[in-house]
Amino acid sequence: MDTTVIILLILAALLVIAGFIGLIIPAMPGALLLFGGLVLAAWAEDFRYVGFWTLAVLLVLTILTYIADVVSTAFGAKQFGASTRAAIGAVIGGVVGLFLGLIGILIGPFVGAVLAELTIRHDMAGVTKAGIGAWVGMILGTAAKMALAISMIGIYLLKRFL
């Protein structure tokens, strides 16, 4: 195998790893990094094993990760009686939580949702329930994104090695 191909495949693997990290961290375009890594790997091998149709399927799965993220957060929030503002607050709280480490990543969405919901209503039980709903939605969205990402890698590997 040519040295250039090896370097490109290593870079592709790093992009895939960064993509997985980005699926958990709200501020990173995880699915796009993952997709970019898979495209780079296919390109490094001149699309001999993974071609247009496989990449098209992977692109659709990439798009579905973003849809899953938005829909799950909204669904979780709405199921627990949260407003759209709480769902947006959960996303902002997740981004702010990045700067506070793992604890911030875990509680940031909840705190963001609660603070946003407090701007429209003042009963603490309802506000707390809305915060939990937005947080649960984000967790479910992350799980859905991870499942889609694993599917993307599985499809790529099946096409590449079978």
ROFI-475973 format. One record per residue: residue in three letters; y negated, z negated, x negated of N, C-alpha, C in turn. Coordinates in nm, 3 decimals. Each point is the difference from the previous one (the first is absolute). Layout:
N
<rest->ALA n_v->Y n_w->Z n_u->X ca_v->Y ca_w->Z ca_u->X c_v->Y c_w->Z c_u->X>;
...
END
This chain:
162
<rest->MET n_v->0.117 n_w->0.000 n_u->-0.086 ca_v->-0.117 ca_w->0.000 ca_u->0.086 c_v->-0.124 c_w->0.000 c_u->-0.091>;
<rest->ASP n_v->-0.094 n_w->0.079 n_u->0.036 ca_v->-0.126 ca_w->0.015 ca_u->-0.074 c_v->-0.082 c_w->-0.130 c_u->0.002>;
<rest->THR n_v->-0.072 n_w->-0.028 n_u->-0.108 ca_v->-0.082 ca_w->-0.121 ca_u->-0.009 c_v->-0.106 c_w->-0.005 c_u->0.108>;
<rest->THR n_v->-0.059 n_w->0.113 n_u->0.031 ca_v->-0.103 ca_w->0.005 ca_u->0.105 c_v->0.059 c_w->-0.040 c_u->0.135>;
<rest->VAL n_v->0.119 n_w->0.048 n_u->0.029 ca_v->0.066 ca_w->-0.033 ca_u->0.126 c_v->0.027 c_w->-0.150 c_u->0.006>;
<rest->ILE n_v->0.046 n_w->-0.057 n_u->-0.109 ca_v->0.028 ca_w->-0.144 ca_u->-0.003 c_v->-0.128 c_w->-0.080 c_u->0.025>;
<rest->ILE n_v->-0.109 n_w->0.039 n_u->-0.064 ca_v->-0.128 ca_w->-0.069 ca_u->0.019 c_v->-0.045 c_w->0.011 c_u->0.145>;
<rest->LEU n_v->0.014 n_w->0.120 n_u->0.058 ca_v->-0.039 ca_w->0.019 ca_u->0.140 c_v->0.087 c_w->-0.084 c_u->0.094>;
<rest->LEU n_v->0.128 n_w->-0.009 n_u->-0.029 ca_v->0.090 ca_w->-0.080 ca_u->0.085 c_v->-0.031 c_w->-0.149 c_u->-0.013>;
<rest->ILE n_v->-0.038 n_w->-0.045 n_u->-0.119 ca_v->-0.040 ca_w->-0.140 ca_u->-0.017 c_v->-0.128 c_w->-0.026 c_u->0.078>;
<rest->LEU n_v->-0.095 n_w->0.091 n_u->-0.009 ca_v->-0.125 ca_w->-0.014 ca_u->0.076 c_v->0.029 c_w->0.000 c_u->0.150>;
<rest->ALA n_v->0.092 n_w->0.087 n_u->0.043 ca_v->0.038 ca_w->0.004 ca_u->0.142 c_v->0.060 c_w->-0.134 c_u->0.044>;
<rest->ALA n_v->0.085 n_w->-0.058 n_u->-0.084 ca_v->0.061 ca_w->-0.129 ca_u->0.033 c_v->-0.107 c_w->-0.109 c_u->0.009>;
<rest->LEU n_v->-0.097 n_w->0.004 n_u->-0.090 ca_v->-0.109 ca_w->-0.098 ca_u->0.005 c_v->-0.083 c_w->0.015 c_u->0.128>;
<rest->LEU n_v->-0.022 n_w->0.123 n_u->0.043 ca_v->-0.072 ca_w->0.024 ca_u->0.126 c_v->0.080 c_w->-0.054 c_u->0.119>;
<rest->VAL n_v->0.130 n_w->0.018 n_u->-0.001 ca_v->0.084 ca_w->-0.051 ca_u->0.108 c_v->-0.006 c_w->-0.152 c_u->0.004>;
<rest->ILE n_v->0.007 n_w->-0.064 n_u->-0.118 ca_v->-0.010 ca_w->-0.146 ca_u->-0.006 c_v->-0.137 c_w->-0.047 c_u->0.050>;
<rest->ALA n_v->-0.105 n_w->0.068 n_u->-0.046 ca_v->-0.135 ca_w->-0.035 ca_u->0.048 c_v->-0.010 c_w->0.020 c_u->0.151>;
<rest->GLY n_v->0.067 n_w->0.103 n_u->0.051 ca_v->0.001 ca_w->0.025 ca_u->0.143 c_v->0.062 c_w->-0.115 c_u->0.077>;
<rest->PHE n_v->0.112 n_w->-0.052 n_u->-0.050 ca_v->0.063 ca_w->-0.115 ca_u->0.065 c_v->-0.092 c_w->-0.120 c_u->0.001>;
<rest->ILE n_v->-0.065 n_w->-0.025 n_u->-0.112 ca_v->-0.096 ca_w->-0.111 ca_u->-0.006 c_v->-0.113 c_w->0.024 c_u->0.100>;
<rest->GLY n_v->-0.045 n_w->0.124 n_u->0.009 ca_v->-0.108 ca_w->0.034 ca_u->0.091 c_v->0.037 c_w->-0.012 c_u->0.147>;
<rest->LEU n_v->0.128 n_w->0.003 n_u->0.031 ca_v->0.042 ca_w->-0.019 ca_u->0.139 c_v->-0.020 c_w->-0.144 c_u->0.044>;
<rest->ILE n_v->-0.001 n_w->-0.091 n_u->-0.096 ca_v->-0.018 ca_w->-0.142 ca_u->0.030 c_v->-0.147 c_w->-0.039 c_u->-0.009>;
<rest->ILE n_v->-0.070 n_w->0.057 n_u->-0.097 ca_v->-0.140 ca_w->-0.034 ca_u->-0.022 c_v->-0.087 c_w->0.092 c_u->0.086>;
<rest->PRO n_v->-0.080 n_w->-0.057 n_u->0.090 ca_v->-0.074 ca_w->0.081 ca_u->0.096 c_v->-0.099 c_w->0.101 c_u->-0.059>;
<rest->ALA n_v->-0.054 n_w->-0.024 n_u->-0.117 ca_v->-0.105 ca_w->0.087 ca_u->-0.052 c_v->0.053 c_w->0.120 c_u->-0.077>;
<rest->MET n_v->0.129 n_w->0.008 n_u->-0.023 ca_v->0.056 ca_w->0.110 ca_u->-0.078 c_v->0.064 c_w->0.104 c_u->0.092>;
<rest->PRO n_v->-0.015 n_w->0.128 n_u->-0.033 ca_v->0.064 ca_w->0.106 ca_u->0.079 c_v->0.147 c_w->0.016 c_u->-0.039>;
<rest->GLY n_v->0.080 n_w->-0.098 n_u->0.035 ca_v->0.138 ca_w->-0.005 ca_u->-0.044 c_v->0.083 c_w->0.122 c_u->0.033>;
<rest->ALA n_v->-0.005 n_w->0.042 n_u->0.125 ca_v->0.083 ca_w->0.114 ca_u->0.042 c_v->-0.040 c_w->0.127 c_u->-0.074>;
<rest->LEU n_v->-0.129 n_w->0.018 n_u->-0.022 ca_v->-0.045 ca_w->0.120 ca_u->-0.073 c_v->0.044 c_w->-0.004 c_u->-0.146>;
<rest->LEU n_v->-0.006 n_w->-0.117 n_u->-0.062 ca_v->0.047 ca_w->-0.012 ca_u->-0.138 c_v->0.149 c_w->0.028 c_u->-0.009>;
<rest->LEU n_v->0.075 n_w->-0.054 n_u->0.094 ca_v->0.143 ca_w->0.022 ca_u->0.004 c_v->0.031 c_w->0.149 c_u->0.017>;
<rest->PHE n_v->-0.065 n_w->0.062 n_u->0.097 ca_v->0.020 ca_w->0.143 ca_u->0.025 c_v->-0.040 c_w->0.080 c_u->-0.124>;
<rest->GLY n_v->-0.113 n_w->-0.035 n_u->-0.060 ca_v->-0.045 ca_w->0.070 ca_u->-0.120 c_v->0.102 c_w->-0.011 c_u->-0.113>;
<rest->GLY n_v->0.061 n_w->-0.116 n_u->-0.015 ca_v->0.103 ca_w->-0.017 ca_u->-0.102 c_v->0.121 c_w->0.087 c_u->0.027>;
<rest->LEU n_v->0.040 n_w->0.011 n_u->0.125 ca_v->0.115 ca_w->0.084 ca_u->0.033 c_v->-0.032 c_w->0.149 c_u->-0.019>;
<rest->VAL n_v->-0.120 n_w->0.040 n_u->0.035 ca_v->-0.041 ca_w->0.139 ca_u->-0.022 c_v->-0.004 c_w->0.030 c_u->-0.150>;
<rest->LEU n_v->-0.055 n_w->-0.093 n_u->-0.078 ca_v->-0.006 ca_w->0.019 ca_u->-0.145 c_v->0.140 c_w->0.013 c_u->-0.059>;
<rest->ALA n_v->0.093 n_w->-0.082 n_u->0.047 ca_v->0.138 ca_w->0.009 ca_u->-0.049 c_v->0.061 c_w->0.136 c_u->0.034>;
<rest->ALA n_v->-0.023 n_w->0.047 n_u->0.121 ca_v->0.052 ca_w->0.131 ca_u->0.040 c_v->-0.064 c_w->0.111 c_u->-0.084>;
<rest->TRP n_v->-0.129 n_w->-0.011 n_u->-0.023 ca_v->-0.073 ca_w->0.100 ca_u->-0.079 c_v->0.048 c_w->0.001 c_u->-0.145>;
<rest->ALA n_v->0.026 n_w->-0.121 n_u->-0.054 ca_v->0.045 ca_w->-0.010 ca_u->-0.139 c_v->0.130 c_w->0.077 c_u->-0.021>;
<rest->GLU n_v->0.079 n_w->0.011 n_u->0.105 ca_v->0.127 ca_w->0.074 ca_u->-0.009 c_v->-0.011 c_w->0.137 c_u->0.067>;
<rest->ASP n_v->-0.121 n_w->0.051 n_u->0.008 ca_v->-0.027 ca_w->0.134 ca_u->0.055 c_v->0.054 c_w->0.019 c_u->0.141>;
<rest->PHE n_v->0.003 n_w->-0.106 n_u->0.078 ca_v->0.046 ca_w->0.004 ca_u->0.140 c_v->0.142 c_w->0.056 c_u->0.012>;
<rest->ARG n_v->0.081 n_w->-0.014 n_u->-0.105 ca_v->0.139 ca_w->0.049 ca_u->0.001 c_v->0.085 c_w->-0.077 c_u->0.100>;
<rest->TYR n_v->-0.021 n_w->-0.128 n_u->0.012 ca_v->0.085 ca_w->-0.085 ca_u->0.083 c_v->-0.068 c_w->-0.039 c_u->0.131>;
<rest->VAL n_v->-0.125 n_w->-0.027 n_u->-0.007 ca_v->-0.078 ca_w->-0.043 ca_u->0.117 c_v->-0.107 c_w->0.106 c_u->0.024>;
<rest->GLY n_v->0.010 n_w->0.064 n_u->0.115 ca_v->-0.090 ca_w->0.112 ca_u->0.029 c_v->-0.099 c_w->-0.029 c_u->0.112>;
<rest->PHE n_v->-0.056 n_w->0.108 n_u->0.051 ca_v->-0.107 ca_w->-0.006 ca_u->0.099 c_v->0.039 c_w->-0.081 c_u->0.123>;
<rest->TRP n_v->0.117 n_w->0.029 n_u->0.060 ca_v->0.036 ca_w->-0.065 ca_u->0.126 c_v->0.023 c_w->-0.149 c_u->-0.017>;
<rest->THR n_v->0.060 n_w->-0.036 n_u->-0.111 ca_v->0.020 ca_w->-0.143 ca_u->-0.025 c_v->-0.135 c_w->-0.069 c_u->-0.018>;
<rest->LEU n_v->-0.089 n_w->0.064 n_u->-0.075 ca_v->-0.133 ca_w->-0.058 ca_u->-0.020 c_v->-0.078 c_w->-0.006 c_u->0.132>;
<rest->ALA n_v->0.022 n_w->0.098 n_u->0.087 ca_v->-0.066 ca_w->-0.003 ca_u->0.131 c_v->0.048 c_w->-0.120 c_u->0.082>;
<rest->VAL n_v->0.130 n_w->-0.027 n_u->-0.004 ca_v->0.055 ca_w->-0.117 ca_u->0.070 c_v->-0.059 c_w->-0.128 c_u->-0.059>;
<rest->LEU n_v->-0.009 n_w->-0.007 n_u->-0.133 ca_v->-0.057 ca_w->-0.117 ca_u->-0.066 c_v->-0.147 c_w->-0.018 c_u->0.037>;
<rest->LEU n_v->-0.072 n_w->0.110 n_u->0.015 ca_v->-0.141 ca_w->-0.008 ca_u->0.042 c_v->-0.010 c_w->-0.057 c_u->0.141>;
<rest->VAL n_v->0.087 n_w->0.044 n_u->0.089 ca_v->-0.001 ca_w->-0.053 ca_u->0.137 c_v->0.028 c_w->-0.151 c_u->-0.002>;
<rest->LEU n_v->0.095 n_w->-0.043 n_u->-0.082 ca_v->0.029 ca_w->-0.144 ca_u->-0.011 c_v->-0.119 c_w->-0.075 c_u->-0.059>;
<rest->THR n_v->-0.070 n_w->0.064 n_u->-0.093 ca_v->-0.121 ca_w->-0.060 ca_u->-0.057 c_v->-0.104 c_w->-0.024 c_u->0.109>;
<rest->ILE n_v->-0.021 n_w->0.099 n_u->0.082 ca_v->-0.097 ca_w->-0.011 ca_u->0.110 c_v->0.045 c_w->-0.109 c_u->0.098>;
<rest->LEU n_v->0.130 n_w->-0.007 n_u->0.025 ca_v->0.053 ca_w->-0.102 ca_u->0.092 c_v->-0.024 c_w->-0.141 c_u->-0.051>;
<rest->THR n_v->-0.007 n_w->-0.019 n_u->-0.133 ca_v->-0.027 ca_w->-0.136 ca_u->-0.050 c_v->-0.138 c_w->-0.047 c_u->0.044>;
<rest->TYR n_v->-0.098 n_w->0.092 n_u->-0.001 ca_v->-0.135 ca_w->-0.038 ca_u->0.043 c_v->-0.005 c_w->-0.025 c_u->0.150>;
<rest->ILE n_v->0.071 n_w->0.082 n_u->0.075 ca_v->0.005 ca_w->-0.020 ca_u->0.146 c_v->0.068 c_w->-0.133 c_u->0.031>;
<rest->ALA n_v->0.111 n_w->-0.030 n_u->-0.068 ca_v->0.071 ca_w->-0.126 ca_u->0.023 c_v->-0.089 c_w->-0.120 c_u->-0.030>;
<rest->ASP n_v->-0.080 n_w->0.011 n_u->-0.104 ca_v->-0.087 ca_w->-0.110 ca_u->-0.039 c_v->-0.102 c_w->-0.030 c_u->0.110>;
<rest->VAL n_v->-0.067 n_w->0.103 n_u->0.047 ca_v->-0.104 ca_w->-0.018 ca_u->0.101 c_v->0.061 c_w->-0.044 c_u->0.133>;
<rest->VAL n_v->0.106 n_w->0.066 n_u->0.042 ca_v->0.062 ca_w->-0.030 ca_u->0.129 c_v->0.058 c_w->-0.142 c_u->0.002>;
<rest->SER n_v->0.066 n_w->-0.040 n_u->-0.108 ca_v->0.063 ca_w->-0.133 ca_u->0.000 c_v->-0.103 c_w->-0.112 c_u->0.001>;
<rest->THR n_v->-0.108 n_w->0.017 n_u->-0.076 ca_v->-0.104 ca_w->-0.103 ca_u->0.001 c_v->-0.063 c_w->-0.011 c_u->0.138>;
<rest->ALA n_v->-0.031 n_w->0.113 n_u->0.060 ca_v->-0.059 ca_w->-0.001 ca_u->0.134 c_v->0.098 c_w->-0.056 c_u->0.102>;
<rest->PHE n_v->0.127 n_w->0.040 n_u->-0.010 ca_v->0.102 ca_w->-0.047 ca_u->0.093 c_v->0.017 c_w->-0.151 c_u->-0.011>;
<rest->GLY n_v->0.014 n_w->-0.051 n_u->-0.121 ca_v->0.015 ca_w->-0.144 ca_u->-0.019 c_v->-0.119 c_w->-0.076 c_u->0.054>;
<rest->ALA n_v->-0.119 n_w->0.051 n_u->-0.030 ca_v->-0.121 ca_w->-0.067 ca_u->0.047 c_v->-0.007 c_w->0.000 c_u->0.152>;
<rest->LYS n_v->0.027 n_w->0.114 n_u->0.061 ca_v->-0.010 ca_w->0.011 ca_u->0.145 c_v->0.107 c_w->-0.084 c_u->0.071>;
<rest->GLN n_v->0.121 n_w->-0.006 n_u->-0.057 ca_v->0.107 ca_w->-0.079 ca_u->0.061 c_v->-0.034 c_w->-0.149 c_u->0.005>;
<rest->PHE n_v->-0.084 n_w->-0.043 n_u->-0.094 ca_v->-0.039 ca_w->-0.140 ca_u->-0.005 c_v->-0.140 c_w->-0.021 c_u->0.057>;
<rest->GLY n_v->-0.056 n_w->0.102 n_u->0.063 ca_v->-0.129 ca_w->-0.014 ca_u->0.066 c_v->-0.121 c_w->0.015 c_u->-0.091>;
<rest->ALA n_v->0.017 n_w->0.060 n_u->-0.116 ca_v->-0.113 ca_w->0.017 ca_u->-0.092 c_v->-0.082 c_w->0.122 c_u->0.038>;
<rest->SER n_v->-0.124 n_w->-0.001 n_u->-0.042 ca_v->-0.088 ca_w->0.114 ca_u->0.022 c_v->0.016 c_w->0.099 c_u->-0.116>;
<rest->THR n_v->-0.057 n_w->0.117 n_u->0.017 ca_v->-0.002 ca_w->0.099 ca_u->-0.108 c_v->-0.074 c_w->-0.057 c_u->-0.120>;
<rest->ARG n_v->-0.102 n_w->-0.079 n_u->0.027 ca_v->-0.077 ca_w->-0.063 ca_u->-0.107 c_v->0.090 c_w->-0.091 c_u->-0.085>;
<rest->ALA n_v->0.093 n_w->-0.070 n_u->0.064 ca_v->0.092 ca_w->-0.087 ca_u->-0.075 c_v->0.092 c_w->0.083 c_u->-0.089>;
<rest->ALA n_v->0.045 n_w->0.114 n_u->0.049 ca_v->0.085 ca_w->0.088 ca_u->-0.081 c_v->-0.077 c_w->0.050 c_u->-0.123>;
<rest->ILE n_v->-0.124 n_w->0.037 n_u->0.020 ca_v->-0.084 ca_w->0.045 ca_u->-0.112 c_v->-0.026 c_w->-0.117 c_u->-0.095>;
<rest->GLY n_v->-0.024 n_w->-0.117 n_u->0.057 ca_v->-0.019 ca_w->-0.120 ca_u->-0.082 c_v->0.123 c_w->-0.031 c_u->-0.084>;
<rest->ALA n_v->0.119 n_w->0.025 n_u->0.054 ca_v->0.124 ca_w->-0.023 ca_u->-0.075 c_v->0.007 c_w->0.092 c_u->-0.122>;
<rest->VAL n_v->-0.039 n_w->0.124 n_u->0.018 ca_v->0.000 ca_w->0.095 ca_u->-0.112 c_v->-0.101 c_w->-0.044 c_u->-0.106>;
<rest->ILE n_v->-0.120 n_w->-0.035 n_u->0.044 ca_v->-0.103 ca_w->-0.046 ca_u->-0.095 c_v->0.045 c_w->-0.128 c_u->-0.070>;
<rest->GLY n_v->0.060 n_w->-0.091 n_u->0.076 ca_v->0.052 ca_w->-0.123 ca_u->-0.059 c_v->0.108 c_w->0.027 c_u->-0.104>;
<rest->GLY n_v->0.082 n_w->0.101 n_u->0.026 ca_v->0.103 ca_w->0.038 ca_u->-0.096 c_v->-0.059 c_w->0.052 c_u->-0.129>;
<rest->VAL n_v->-0.106 n_w->0.080 n_u->0.011 ca_v->-0.066 ca_w->0.054 ca_u->-0.119 c_v->-0.068 c_w->-0.112 c_u->-0.078>;
<rest->VAL n_v->-0.071 n_w->-0.088 n_u->0.069 ca_v->-0.067 ca_w->-0.113 ca_u->-0.067 c_v->0.105 c_w->-0.092 c_u->-0.062>;
<rest->GLY n_v->0.112 n_w->-0.017 n_u->0.069 ca_v->0.107 ca_w->-0.085 ca_u->-0.051 c_v->0.058 c_w->0.046 c_u->-0.132>;
<rest->LEU n_v->-0.014 n_w->0.129 n_u->-0.029 ca_v->0.049 ca_w->0.053 ca_u->-0.128 c_v->-0.059 c_w->-0.075 c_u->-0.119>;
<rest->PHE n_v->-0.123 n_w->-0.040 n_u->0.014 ca_v->-0.070 ca_w->-0.066 ca_u->-0.110 c_v->0.039 c_w->-0.147 c_u->-0.015>;
<rest->LEU n_v->0.081 n_w->-0.049 n_u->0.093 ca_v->0.042 ca_w->-0.139 ca_u->-0.003 c_v->0.148 c_w->-0.015 c_u->-0.035>;
<rest->GLY n_v->0.062 n_w->0.107 n_u->-0.043 ca_v->0.141 ca_w->-0.006 ca_u->-0.040 c_v->0.094 c_w->0.008 c_u->0.118>;
<rest->LEU n_v->0.124 n_w->-0.042 n_u->-0.023 ca_v->0.105 ca_w->0.011 ca_u->0.101 c_v->-0.034 c_w->-0.076 c_u->0.127>;
<rest->ILE n_v->-0.053 n_w->-0.119 n_u->-0.015 ca_v->-0.040 ca_w->-0.079 ca_u->0.119 c_v->-0.105 c_w->0.076 c_u->0.081>;
<rest->GLY n_v->-0.096 n_w->0.059 n_u->-0.068 ca_v->-0.103 ca_w->0.077 ca_u->0.068 c_v->0.056 c_w->0.119 c_u->0.074>;
<rest->ILE n_v->0.097 n_w->0.067 n_u->-0.061 ca_v->0.063 ca_w->0.115 ca_u->0.064 c_v->0.074 c_w->-0.044 c_u->0.126>;
<rest->LEU n_v->0.061 n_w->-0.117 n_u->-0.006 ca_v->0.078 ca_w->-0.049 ca_u->0.115 c_v->-0.086 c_w->-0.055 c_u->0.113>;
<rest->ILE n_v->-0.106 n_w->-0.076 n_u->-0.035 ca_v->-0.080 ca_w->-0.061 ca_u->0.107 c_v->-0.129 c_w->0.076 c_u->0.030>;
<rest->GLY n_v->-0.040 n_w->0.091 n_u->-0.088 ca_v->-0.124 ca_w->0.076 ca_u->0.021 c_v->-0.005 c_w->0.074 c_u->0.134>;
<rest->PRO n_v->0.108 n_w->0.072 n_u->0.037 ca_v->-0.003 ca_w->0.069 ca_u->0.130 c_v->-0.016 c_w->-0.095 c_u->0.118>;
<rest->PHE n_v->0.066 n_w->-0.114 n_u->-0.006 ca_v->-0.011 ca_w->-0.098 ca_u->0.108 c_v->-0.143 c_w->-0.053 c_u->0.009>;
<rest->VAL n_v->-0.056 n_w->-0.042 n_u->-0.114 ca_v->-0.136 ca_w->-0.055 ca_u->-0.002 c_v->-0.100 c_w->0.105 c_u->0.047>;
<rest->GLY n_v->0.016 n_w->0.124 n_u->-0.048 ca_v->-0.091 ca_w->0.108 ca_u->0.041 c_v->0.005 c_w->0.025 c_u->0.150>;
<rest->ALA n_v->0.122 n_w->-0.001 n_u->0.056 ca_v->0.015 ca_w->0.022 ca_u->0.144 c_v->-0.062 c_w->-0.114 c_u->0.080>;
<rest->VAL n_v->0.023 n_w->-0.122 n_u->-0.045 ca_v->-0.055 ca_w->-0.116 ca_u->0.070 c_v->-0.153 c_w->0.003 c_u->-0.004>;
<rest->LEU n_v->-0.057 n_w->0.024 n_u->-0.117 ca_v->-0.147 ca_w->0.003 ca_u->-0.011 c_v->-0.060 c_w->0.112 c_u->0.085>;
<rest->ALA n_v->0.066 n_w->0.115 n_u->0.001 ca_v->-0.052 ca_w->0.110 ca_u->0.081 c_v->0.012 c_w->-0.031 c_u->0.149>;
<rest->GLU n_v->0.110 n_w->-0.060 n_u->0.039 ca_v->0.020 ca_w->-0.034 ca_u->0.142 c_v->-0.099 c_w->-0.108 c_u->0.045>;
<rest->LEU n_v->-0.038 n_w->-0.089 n_u->-0.091 ca_v->-0.098 ca_w->-0.104 ca_u->0.033 c_v->-0.137 c_w->0.059 c_u->0.035>;
<rest->THR n_v->-0.027 n_w->0.123 n_u->-0.043 ca_v->-0.129 ca_w->0.061 ca_u->0.034 c_v->-0.007 c_w->0.042 c_u->0.146>;
<rest->ILE n_v->0.116 n_w->0.005 n_u->0.068 ca_v->-0.003 ca_w->0.040 ca_u->0.141 c_v->0.048 c_w->-0.108 c_u->0.096>;
<rest->ARG n_v->0.082 n_w->-0.090 n_u->-0.046 ca_v->0.044 ca_w->-0.108 ca_u->0.089 c_v->0.008 c_w->-0.131 c_u->-0.078>;
<rest->HIS n_v->0.003 n_w->-0.109 n_u->0.075 ca_v->-0.012 ca_w->-0.129 ca_u->-0.066 c_v->0.111 c_w->-0.099 c_u->0.030>;
<rest->ASP n_v->0.103 n_w->0.041 n_u->0.075 ca_v->0.110 ca_w->-0.094 ca_u->0.021 c_v->0.095 c_w->0.011 c_u->-0.119>;
<rest->MET n_v->0.018 n_w->-0.111 n_u->-0.070 ca_v->0.075 ca_w->0.000 ca_u->-0.125 c_v->0.147 c_w->0.039 c_u->0.018>;
<rest->ALA n_v->0.059 n_w->-0.035 n_u->0.113 ca_v->0.141 ca_w->0.035 ca_u->0.022 c_v->0.014 c_w->0.153 c_u->0.008>;
<rest->GLY n_v->-0.089 n_w->0.064 n_u->0.075 ca_v->0.003 ca_w->0.145 ca_u->0.013 c_v->-0.032 c_w->0.070 c_u->-0.131>;
<rest->VAL n_v->-0.097 n_w->-0.056 n_u->-0.072 ca_v->-0.041 ca_w->0.059 ca_u->-0.128 c_v->0.116 c_w->-0.011 c_u->-0.101>;
<rest->THR n_v->0.065 n_w->-0.115 n_u->-0.004 ca_v->0.112 ca_w->-0.020 ca_u->-0.092 c_v->0.116 c_w->0.092 c_u->0.036>;
<rest->LYS n_v->0.027 n_w->0.013 n_u->0.127 ca_v->0.107 ca_w->0.089 ca_u->0.046 c_v->-0.032 c_w->0.144 c_u->-0.038>;
<rest->ALA n_v->-0.124 n_w->0.041 n_u->0.014 ca_v->-0.042 ca_w->0.135 ca_u->-0.038 c_v->0.017 c_w->0.021 c_u->-0.150>;
<rest->GLY n_v->-0.036 n_w->-0.100 n_u->-0.079 ca_v->0.017 ca_w->0.009 ca_u->-0.144 c_v->0.145 c_w->0.016 c_u->-0.040>;
<rest->ILE n_v->0.086 n_w->-0.077 n_u->0.065 ca_v->0.144 ca_w->0.011 ca_u->-0.027 c_v->0.050 c_w->0.139 c_u->0.037>;
<rest->GLY n_v->-0.046 n_w->0.051 n_u->0.114 ca_v->0.042 ca_w->0.133 ca_u->0.043 c_v->-0.040 c_w->0.109 c_u->-0.098>;
<rest->ALA n_v->-0.123 n_w->-0.005 n_u->-0.047 ca_v->-0.046 ca_w->0.100 ca_u->-0.096 c_v->0.079 c_w->-0.012 c_u->-0.130>;
<rest->TRP n_v->0.028 n_w->-0.123 n_u->-0.041 ca_v->0.076 ca_w->-0.022 ca_u->-0.123 c_v->0.144 c_w->0.051 c_u->0.015>;
<rest->VAL n_v->0.063 n_w->-0.032 n_u->0.113 ca_v->0.137 ca_w->0.047 ca_u->0.025 c_v->0.003 c_w->0.154 c_u->0.002>;
<rest->GLY n_v->-0.101 n_w->0.060 n_u->0.062 ca_v->-0.007 ca_w->0.146 ca_u->0.003 c_v->-0.009 c_w->0.060 c_u->-0.139>;
<rest->MET n_v->-0.081 n_w->-0.061 n_u->-0.086 ca_v->-0.012 ca_w->0.050 ca_u->-0.137 c_v->0.132 c_w->-0.015 c_u->-0.076>;
<rest->ILE n_v->0.070 n_w->-0.110 n_u->0.021 ca_v->0.129 ca_w->-0.022 ca_u->-0.065 c_v->0.101 c_w->0.105 c_u->0.048>;
<rest->LEU n_v->0.003 n_w->0.023 n_u->0.131 ca_v->0.090 ca_w->0.102 ca_u->0.054 c_v->-0.036 c_w->0.139 c_u->-0.054>;
<rest->GLY n_v->-0.129 n_w->0.027 n_u->-0.012 ca_v->-0.044 ca_w->0.127 ca_u->-0.056 c_v->0.045 c_w->0.017 c_u->-0.144>;
<rest->THR n_v->-0.010 n_w->-0.106 n_u->-0.078 ca_v->0.045 ca_w->0.006 ca_u->-0.139 c_v->0.150 c_w->0.025 c_u->-0.006>;
<rest->ALA n_v->0.076 n_w->-0.064 n_u->0.087 ca_v->0.145 ca_w->0.022 ca_u->0.004 c_v->0.031 c_w->0.145 c_u->0.037>;
<rest->ALA n_v->-0.073 n_w->0.054 n_u->0.097 ca_v->0.022 ca_w->0.140 ca_u->0.040 c_v->-0.036 c_w->0.094 c_u->-0.114>;
<rest->LYS n_v->-0.110 n_w->-0.028 n_u->-0.069 ca_v->-0.040 ca_w->0.085 ca_u->-0.113 c_v->0.105 c_w->-0.005 c_u->-0.111>;
<rest->MET n_v->0.054 n_w->-0.118 n_u->-0.027 ca_v->0.103 ca_w->-0.012 ca_u->-0.103 c_v->0.126 c_w->0.079 c_u->0.039>;
<rest->ALA n_v->0.037 n_w->-0.008 n_u->0.127 ca_v->0.118 ca_w->0.074 ca_u->0.047 c_v->-0.022 c_w->0.151 c_u->-0.015>;
<rest->LEU n_v->-0.119 n_w->0.046 n_u->0.035 ca_v->-0.031 ca_w->0.142 ca_u->-0.015 c_v->-0.001 c_w->0.040 c_u->-0.147>;
<rest->ALA n_v->-0.053 n_w->-0.086 n_u->-0.086 ca_v->-0.004 ca_w->0.030 ca_u->-0.143 c_v->0.141 c_w->0.007 c_u->-0.058>;
<rest->ILE n_v->0.085 n_w->-0.092 n_u->0.038 ca_v->0.139 ca_w->0.003 ca_u->-0.047 c_v->0.069 c_w->0.127 c_u->0.050>;
<rest->SER n_v->-0.030 n_w->0.040 n_u->0.122 ca_v->0.054 ca_w->0.125 ca_u->0.053 c_v->-0.047 c_w->0.120 c_u->-0.081>;
<rest->MET n_v->-0.126 n_w->-0.001 n_u->-0.037 ca_v->-0.055 ca_w->0.109 ca_u->-0.081 c_v->0.075 c_w->0.012 c_u->-0.133>;
<rest->ILE n_v->0.017 n_w->-0.113 n_u->-0.065 ca_v->0.070 ca_w->0.002 ca_u->-0.129 c_v->0.146 c_w->0.040 c_u->0.019>;
<rest->GLY n_v->0.062 n_w->-0.050 n_u->0.105 ca_v->0.139 ca_w->0.037 ca_u->0.028 c_v->0.016 c_w->0.149 c_u->0.022>;
<rest->ILE n_v->-0.088 n_w->0.058 n_u->0.079 ca_v->0.005 ca_w->0.144 ca_u->0.025 c_v->-0.019 c_w->0.077 c_u->-0.130>;
<rest->TYR n_v->-0.098 n_w->-0.042 n_u->-0.079 ca_v->-0.025 ca_w->0.066 ca_u->-0.128 c_v->0.124 c_w->-0.006 c_u->-0.089>;
<rest->LEU n_v->0.059 n_w->-0.119 n_u->-0.014 ca_v->0.115 ca_w->-0.016 ca_u->-0.087 c_v->0.122 c_w->0.076 c_u->0.049>;
<rest->LEU n_v->0.020 n_w->0.000 n_u->0.131 ca_v->0.111 ca_w->0.078 ca_u->0.056 c_v->-0.016 c_w->0.149 c_u->-0.031>;
<rest->LYS n_v->-0.119 n_w->0.048 n_u->0.020 ca_v->-0.027 ca_w->0.143 ca_u->-0.025 c_v->0.011 c_w->0.030 c_u->-0.150>;
<rest->ARG n_v->-0.045 n_w->-0.092 n_u->-0.081 ca_v->0.000 ca_w->0.022 ca_u->-0.145 c_v->0.139 c_w->-0.005 c_u->-0.061>;
<rest->PHE n_v->0.084 n_w->-0.093 n_u->0.045 ca_v->0.126 ca_w->-0.021 ca_u->-0.067 c_v->0.123 c_w->0.050 c_u->0.076>;
<rest->LEU n_v->-0.016 n_w->0.046 n_u->0.124 ca_v->0.117 ca_w->0.054 ca_u->0.073 c_v->-0.009 c_w->0.147 c_u->0.020>;
END
